[in-house]
Amino acid sequence: MKKVLRIVVGLFVLVAIGFGVLLFMNRPISKEVVNEKIENRLTKIIEKNESLSSVLLTIYSNQTGYFEQFAVGTKNRSSDQPVHVDSQYHAASIGKTMCATVFGMLVDEGEISFDDKINMWLDEDILKGLFMIDGTDYSDQVTLKQLLSHTSGVADYFEGPVHIGKPILEMIASNPDLLFTPEELIAFTRENQDPIGKPGQQFYYSDTGYILLGLILEAIEGKSYSAILEEKIFEPLGMIDSYLMFYQDEPVDIVGVYINGIDYSGKNALSVDWAGGGVVTTMKDLLTFMRALENGDVLSDEVYREMTDFTHRYDKGIYYGMGMMYFDFSELSFLLGSMTDVYGGVGATGTYVLYDKEKDTFFIANLGSLGFAEKGLQELVKIRMIYDRIKVGS
């Protein structure tokens, strides 16, 4: 995730130069014209990128009353079946936002504290070697908050370097039907990677940390992580089209998910995500989820403020709280200085659920291809520059 987003900083300048003048030089346009221009933009994305089969987009604004959903393309590249606004898709690291939310709920319930040490729930067999630096084991110092905010020092099995064997993305490229358990993902880091630093020393995006968080939730609640998501989030919020992949009764039926040109939507290798991002969902369900967070229906104001305390610098203009990212567009490029900031969940496959607090507007999208995190955000800039021209009251 770190690698695929780093490119976005340099390219935002090009996006701004190409599209920044639109907002200032063109007169406001009607809702109908906005819709047409966005639809055309999404169609061009598909036409110019062979590694995509579809683009899904929702914009919901309490400020302007605008609510439109778009679905362009086909279910996958080998199908003529069109996608729909209610098509289910793999949400990648947006699942981290849900995982962090469950921890926030437990804090509100008085069950835990963000400052609790993780060895309260995880035994030595799981933690062995994950936090060992220069012969010293720091696992007894790691807190829940450090795992949630990627500051624990643990390596990242998904994109982090390995000192032995193949990186995990190479493994699944050669065998898309590899099936991983959470314990096997932890073992991969233990056996093939080194810790990044001491707990609390630095920010380092880690899927391994979120697998540990999923195991901790199972230990606290005494039930499977999939059941926890169902009981804590999906059922109470009426998210009837959301589930944790590989832990549901129904066959998987999602739009294409592409990694290096291979469609993994029906492959076991998507088990490489779990508590770090294994949720299948829809735009409607994600809108419901994000609105509930912002309306205070899920977490107390105090806990949500802590979750959205974006103090950790991910990269230039990008900051991290707990399971959520913040984008400061004026820092990404001075040419985007007038664009209001957004925050929320973002996945490496070009999927996001983002909220513009100043304009009370939600942006939800899915492109479904690894490496499209940065391109998805560039397209978000272009789409916002179209949307921001909407004539109030149109």
N, C-alpha and C positions, 0 to 999 in steps of 0.2 A: 504493500500500500504506500509506503514511504517513497519507494522508487517511482511508482507510476504517477504520483502527484507532484514530484519534484519538478518535472518538466513544465508543469502548468505555470510556474512563476514567470519563466522567460517568455512563454507563448502568449500570456495575457496581454503583453504590450502589443503584439501583432493583432490580436483580436480587437483591442481597443482602437488601434489606428484604423482598422478596416471598418469598424462599425460604430465607433464613438460619435461620429458626426451626426448620425441619424437622429439621436435624441434632441440635438440642439438646432438642427437646420430644417427639420421637417415639421409641418403642422400636426396637431393631434389628429388621430384617425379614429373612425368608428370601431365598435366592437366587432362588427362583421369583417371589416378590413383587417383588424388585428388577427382574427381567427384564420383568415385566408393566408396572411403572411406567415403565421406560425406553422400552419399546415404545409405550406410550400417549403419552409425551412426544414421541417422534419423529413419531408420527402427527399430533399437534396442530401440530407445526412445519409439516408439509406443508399441513394444512388452513387455517392462518392466513397462509400466504405463497404467493400466486399465482405468484411468480417462481421457485418451486422445483418440481422434478418428483420429487425423491427425496432421501432422507437415508441415508447409510451410516455405521455406527459399529462400532468394535471396542474392547473393553476387555480387556486381558490383564494379569494381576497374578501375579507370582511370590510375592508376600507372602501373598495369600489363596487362590491357586489358581483364581481366577475367570478364565474365558476365554469371552467371549460376543461374537458378531457379530450385527449387526442390519442389515436392509435394508428400507426402507419407501418405497413410492411406485413410480413407473413410470420406464422408461428415459428418456423425455422427455414433454413435456406433450401431444404429439400422438399418443402411443402408449399402449396398454393393457398392453404387455409389462412385467411387474414387474421391478424391479431385484433383484439377488442379492448376497450377501455377497462373491462373487468378480467382480462387475462391474468392468470397467476404467473409469477416469476420468482426466481431465486434472488433474494434481496442482499446477498453478500454481507458486508460489514454493518449494514443497518441493524443486523441482529445484535451487534454490540450495544446499540442504544437500548434495545429491549432488555438485554442482560443487566446493564447498569440500572435500568429502571426498577427491576425486581429487587436489586440490592437497596435502592432508595426506599422502596416500599417496606423492606424489612427494618431499615433504620427508623422509619416513621412508626413502625409497630413496636419499637423498642427491643427487637430481637437481637440486633447487632449494632455495632458502631463502625463507621468507615475506617477508624483507626485500629480496629481489631487486627491481631496478627493472624496470618493465614494458617500457621501450624496448629491453631485451635481445631481445625477441621481436616487438614491434610497430614497424613502420616509421613514418616521418613522415607518409605519406599517410593512415594510419589515425588517428594521434593528432592530426593538424592541427586546431587550434581547440578541441579538447575541454578543454584545461587552460590556455587563454590568458586571463590576467587583467591588465587595464590595460597591455596591450602586452607582457607577459612570459609566455613559454611555460614552464609548470611540468611538462610531461610527463616530463622527465628526472628528476623527483624522486618520481614516483608509484611506490609499491611494490605488490607482490602483496597484502600484508596490508591495505593501505589499500583496494584494490578489494574484497577479500573482506569487509571490515568496514564498507563504505560510508563511508569517511572520505577518499576521494581528491579530492573536490570536483567530480567530474563530474556533469553534470545527469542527469535521469531522463526518458527518452523516453516512458515509460508514463503517468506521472501528473504530471510536472513541467510548469511553465508554459512557454509558447512566446512568443518576441518577434516571430514572423512565422508566417503560415499557421495551419492548424487543429491543435489537439491530436490526438494519434494516436487517442484513443478516439472522437473525432468522425469521423475519417477512416474507421475501420472500421465505425462505425454507419451511415454512408451507403453504404459498400461492403464488406459482410462477406466478399467473396471476394478482397480485397486479399491478395497474397502477398508477404511480406517475406523478404529474405535478411538474415543478420547484418550484412553491410556496409551495407545500406540502413537498418537500425535505427540504426547508428552515425552514418550520414550525416544522419539526421533530427535527432539531437542537435547535430551540428556546424552544420547549416544553420538550425535553428529555435530553439535554446536557448543559454543562457549558463551557464558554470560557476558553481557555488554558492560556492566558496571555494578557498583554496590547499590543497594536499595536507596531510592531517593536521590541518587547522584545525577541522573540525566533522564531526558525523555527518549524513549525508543519504542516505536510502534511494534506491538507483539501479539500475534494471534495465540501464541503459547500461553500468555498470561490470561487470556479470556477462556481458554480451555480449563485452566486451573479454577477460574471463577465458576464455570459451570459445574465442576466437581464439588466445589465448596457449597454451591446452592443445593446440590443433591444431598450432601451431608447434613446441611441445616434442616432441610424440609423433609428428608427421609423418603423422597420419591424421585422419579426420573425428571431430567431437565425439561423434556417435552411436556410432561404433565404440569410442571411448575409454570411454564409459559401459558399453557392452556388455562389453568386455574387463576393465575394472577393477572394475565393481560387479555388473552384472546376471548375467553368467555365473558368476563365482566364488561368488556368494551364492545361486544358483539362483532368481533373480527372473525366472521364465520369462514372466511376463505384463507385463513392463515394457519400454518402448522410448521413444526420442525421436521425438515426433510429426513427420510429414512425411519421416522418414528410414527408414521400414520398408517391407517388401515387401507385407505384408497390408493390406487396406483398414481404415480406422479404424472401430472399433466401440465407442464410448464413451457413457456417460450424458450427458444434457444439460448444456451449459455456457452459462449465460445472462448476457448483458450488455445491460442496459436492455431486457429482455424478449425479445431475440433469442437463439435457440439457435445457438451457434457450434460445436457439436460436430462438424459436418461441413463447416465453413467454412474457407477458406484463411486468414482473419484470425487464427486461433489461432497462425499463424507469428509473431505479435507477441511470442511467447515463444520462447526457444531455450535457451541456457545459463542464462538467468534463470528458467526454469520450464516448459520444453516437454515434460516427461516424462509419459507415460501409464503408469498403474500400477494396482495393486489394494491393498486393505487388507492382505491377506496378505503381499504383497511388501514393503510399507512396514514391517510389523511385523518381518519378517526383516531388513530393512536397519537399523532402529533398534536392534534387539536386538544385531546384529553390532557396531554402533558401541559400545554400552554394554558388551558382553562383551570388547572389545579384540580382536575378530577382524579388524578392518579397519585401525585406526590404533594406533600406540604410545600408551601412557598420556600421555607428554609432549606429543605433537602434539595429542591429543584434549583435553588440559587447555587448550592454547592456543586451540583451536577453540571451546571452551566457556568462555572467559574473557569473561564478559558485562559488560564495562566501559563500553560505549557506551550512553548513555541514549537510547532510542528515543522514549519518552514516559513519563509517570508510571506506574510499576510495570512497565514493559516495557523490556527491555535486549537488546542485540545482541552476538553474538560474531562468528563467521565462518559465515555461511550459516544461522544458528540464532538464535531468539529465546528470551528468558527472561521468565516472567511471575511477578511477586511479588504474590500476591493480597492480602496484608496491606497493601501500599502502594496497590493499586488501590482498596481499601475496608477500613476498620477492621472492618467487619462480616464480612469474609472472613478475619479474622486467623487462624482455626484451619485454614484450607485450605492444604495443602502446595503448594509451588511446582512449576511444570512448565517444561520447555524442549524445543525441537525446531524442526521446520520448519512454517511457516504460510504459506498462500496467500490472496490477496485474494478468492477465490471460495468462502471458507468451507471450506477443506480444511486439515487439519493432521495431523501425527504428533508427539505430545508425550509426554514421559517425566517421571514423578514419581519422582525418585531416592529420596526418603525412604520412600515406600511401594512402590518397585520395581514401578510400574504404568505401562502404556502406554495412551495414548488416541489413536485414529486415527479421523478422520471426513472426510466430504465432503458438502457441501451443493450445490455447483456453481452458484453465482450471485454475480456481482461485487457487492460491497457487503455480502456476508454474512460477511466476516472478523470484524467485531465481533459480529454476531448469533450466529455460530458459537461464539465464545468465551463469550458470555453463556449459550448453551445448554449449553456444556461445564460451566459452573458449576452449572447446575440438575441436569444429569445426574450430576455428581460428588456432589452433595448427596443424590441418591437412592442412588448406588452406595456412598457412605461409611456408609450405614446397614446394610449387609449384615451379617448375623449370622455371625460367624467360625465356620467349620466347617459352615455350612449347605450 
